[in-house]
Amino acid sequence: MIKSVEEILARMTRQCSLREYCQWDIRQKLRKLDLPEDKAEEVISILIRDGYLSDERYTRAYMSDKSTLSGWGKEKIFFHLRGKYISYEVLERVWEEFEQDSRRLDKMRSVIANKWNSLSKEEPQKRVEKTLRFAIGRGFCYNQSMAVIKDLKTGNM
């Protein structure tokens, strides 16, 4: 059983040095350890001060993983990060940096094109509807999704 704040801080420092966490994740871990709220805030403040904990760094890593590996779009990523109480300002700032990466657009096109190709036996209107529904479900915006679908319909991709 963990007894002192120092032991808990050492444990959280070790965990934060292995992978990225946001403040909400650490608060949940500290709640499970039954650490009083004031002590939990003290631990979180120390982790932030010492550079082990950063919502912005966590957001960057999360956006990169979910976009690149899972093929998620902005809306779905934002929805999940807002569930972890990441501020909208951090989300927007990191997304602006992230949006400049051409690989993100290539991934979006690839994900939508794969779905489009898997529906080759569908009638044209159903194919568009199903592909669009899929793209929006992945968190891609309507306008970008429709532009990709239009390119796929005309064979420009």
C-alpha positions as CSV (number, residue, x, y, z in Angstrom):
1,M,0.0,0.0,0.0
2,I,1.3,3.5,-0.9
3,K,1.6,5.6,2.2
4,S,3.1,9.0,1.5
5,V,2.7,11.8,-1.1
6,E,6.4,11.3,-1.9
7,E,5.8,7.7,-2.8
8,I,2.8,8.6,-4.9
9,L,4.7,11.4,-6.6
10,A,7.5,8.9,-7.4
11,R,5.1,6.4,-8.9
12,M,3.3,9.1,-11.0
13,T,6.7,10.5,-12.2
14,R,7.7,7.0,-13.2
15,Q,4.5,6.5,-15.1
16,C,4.6,9.9,-16.8
17,S,8.2,9.2,-17.9
18,L,7.1,6.0,-19.7
19,R,4.2,7.6,-21.8
20,E,2.2,10.7,-22.2
21,Y,-0.7,11.4,-19.8
22,C,-3.1,14.4,-19.5
23,Q,-4.0,15.9,-16.2
24,W,-7.4,14.2,-16.2
25,D,-5.7,10.7,-16.5
26,I,-3.5,11.4,-13.5
27,R,-6.4,12.8,-11.5
28,Q,-8.2,9.5,-12.1
29,K,-5.2,7.5,-11.0
30,L,-4.8,9.6,-7.9
31,R,-8.6,9.2,-7.1
32,K,-8.2,5.5,-7.2
33,L,-5.4,5.8,-4.7
34,D,-7.7,7.7,-2.4
35,L,-5.4,10.7,-2.3
36,P,-7.1,13.8,-0.9
37,E,-7.9,16.4,-3.5
38,D,-5.5,19.0,-2.2
39,K,-2.6,16.5,-2.2
40,A,-3.6,15.3,-5.7
41,E,-3.4,18.9,-6.9
42,E,0.0,19.2,-5.3
43,V,1.3,16.1,-7.1
44,I,-0.1,17.3,-10.4
45,S,1.5,20.8,-9.9
46,I,4.8,19.2,-9.3
47,L,4.5,16.9,-12.3
48,I,3.7,19.9,-14.5
49,R,6.5,22.0,-13.0
50,D,9.0,19.3,-13.6
51,G,7.9,18.7,-17.2
52,Y,6.5,15.2,-16.7
53,L,2.9,16.2,-17.4
54,S,1.6,18.4,-20.2
55,D,-1.9,18.5,-21.7
56,E,-0.4,20.1,-24.9
57,R,2.2,17.4,-25.3
58,Y,-0.5,14.7,-24.6
59,T,-2.8,16.3,-27.2
60,R,-0.1,16.3,-29.8
61,A,0.7,12.6,-29.3
62,Y,-3.0,11.7,-29.2
63,M,-3.8,13.6,-32.4
64,S,-0.9,12.1,-34.2
65,D,-1.8,8.5,-33.1
66,K,-5.5,8.7,-33.8
67,S,-5.1,10.4,-37.1
68,T,-2.3,8.4,-38.4
69,L,-3.0,4.9,-36.9
70,S,-6.8,5.0,-36.5
71,G,-7.7,7.3,-39.4
72,W,-9.8,9.7,-37.3
73,G,-10.7,13.2,-38.3
74,K,-10.7,16.4,-36.3
75,E,-14.3,16.1,-34.9
76,K,-13.8,12.7,-33.4
77,I,-10.4,13.5,-32.0
78,F,-11.8,16.7,-30.4
79,F,-14.7,14.9,-29.0
80,H,-12.5,12.3,-27.2
81,L,-10.0,14.9,-26.0
82,R,-12.8,17.2,-24.6
83,G,-13.9,14.1,-22.7
84,K,-10.6,14.3,-20.9
85,Y,-11.1,18.0,-20.2
86,I,-8.4,19.3,-22.5
87,S,-9.1,23.0,-23.0
88,Y,-10.5,24.1,-26.3
89,E,-7.6,26.6,-26.6
90,V,-5.0,23.8,-26.4
91,L,-7.0,21.7,-28.9
92,E,-7.2,24.5,-31.4
93,R,-3.5,25.5,-31.0
94,V,-2.3,22.0,-31.5
95,W,-4.7,21.3,-34.3
96,E,-3.4,24.4,-36.2
97,E,0.1,22.9,-36.1
98,F,-1.1,19.4,-36.9
99,E,-3.3,20.6,-39.8
100,Q,-0.3,21.8,-41.7
101,D,1.0,18.2,-42.1
102,S,0.1,16.9,-45.6
103,R,0.2,13.3,-44.3
104,R,-3.0,14.0,-42.4
105,L,-4.8,14.9,-45.6
106,D,-3.3,11.9,-47.4
107,K,-4.5,9.6,-44.6
108,M,-8.0,11.1,-44.8
109,R,-8.1,10.5,-48.6
110,S,-6.8,7.0,-48.1
111,V,-9.3,6.1,-45.5
112,I,-12.2,7.4,-47.5
113,A,-10.9,5.8,-50.7
114,N,-10.6,2.4,-49.0
115,K,-14.3,2.7,-48.0
116,W,-15.3,3.9,-51.4
117,N,-13.5,0.9,-53.1
118,S,-15.1,-1.6,-50.7
119,L,-18.5,-0.4,-51.8
120,S,-17.9,-0.9,-55.5
121,K,-21.0,-3.2,-55.9
122,E,-23.4,-0.5,-54.5
123,E,-25.5,1.7,-56.7
124,P,-23.8,5.1,-57.2
125,Q,-26.0,7.1,-54.8
126,K,-25.9,4.5,-52.0
127,R,-22.1,4.3,-52.5
128,V,-21.9,8.1,-51.9
129,E,-24.2,8.0,-48.9
130,K,-22.4,5.1,-47.2
131,T,-19.0,6.6,-47.9
132,L,-20.0,10.0,-46.6
133,R,-21.7,8.5,-43.5
134,F,-18.5,6.5,-42.8
135,A,-16.3,9.6,-43.3
136,I,-18.4,11.7,-40.9
137,G,-18.4,8.9,-38.4
138,R,-14.6,8.9,-38.5
139,G,-14.7,12.6,-37.6
140,F,-13.9,14.1,-41.0
141,C,-15.7,17.3,-41.9
142,Y,-18.5,17.2,-44.5
143,N,-16.9,19.6,-47.0
144,Q,-13.6,17.8,-47.1
145,S,-15.3,14.4,-47.3
146,M,-17.5,15.4,-50.1
147,A,-14.5,16.9,-52.0
148,V,-12.7,13.5,-51.7
149,I,-15.8,11.6,-52.7
150,K,-16.3,13.9,-55.8
151,D,-12.7,13.2,-56.8
152,L,-13.3,9.5,-56.4
153,K,-16.5,9.6,-58.5
154,T,-14.7,11.4,-61.3
155,G,-11.6,9.2,-61.1
156,N,-9.3,12.0,-60.1
157,M,-7.7,10.0,-57.2
